[in-house]
């Protein structure tokens, strides 16, 4: 029977059941990806807020006539 194990969340190699990564290299890769994802989410949030504010300002403006 196969010994209890998990797989590395980065590369898929078998690791001990209490671990998530097979090496410090995979752990660093995971952390770097998480930072990139976090930065992307923050950028998208700022972008959508800016678009919302722009639409809000454009809709409040009354046409001159």
N, C-alpha and C positions, 0 to 999 in steps of 0.2 A: 504494500500500500504506500501511497505517496505521503511523505512527511508534511505536516501542516506548514503552510507558507503563504506569503503574499507575493505580489509583484511590484517592482519599482514603478512609481508613478510616472517616471520620465522615460525609462528605456525598456521596461517590461521584464527585466531579469528577476529571478526568484530571490526573495529576501526573507529574513526571519519574520514571524508573525507580528512582532512588536516594532518593526521598522517600516519606514515608508520609502527609503532610498537605498540603493546598493552601494553608493559611494558619495564622497563629499562633492565630487564633480556634478553628479546628478542633483544633489541638494542645491548647489549653487545655481545650476541651470534652472531649476524650479523656482528659486527665489527671484532670479532675474526676470523670468517670464511673468511672475506675479507682479513685480514692479511695473513692467511694461503694460500689463492689463490694467493696473490701477491708474497709471498715467493716462491711458486711453480713455478710461471711464471718466476721469476728472475733466479731460479735454472735451469729451462729448457733452458732459453736463454743462460746462461753461458755454459751449457752442449753442446748445438748445436754449439756454437761458438768454443768451444774446439775441437769438432769433425771436424768441417770445417777446422780449422787450422791444425789439425793432417793430414787430407787428403791432404791439400795443401802442407804441408812439405813432405809427402810421394811421392807426384806426382812430385815435383821439384827435388828430389834426383835422380841422374843419376846412373844407374847400373855400378858397377865396373867390368871391364872385361879385 
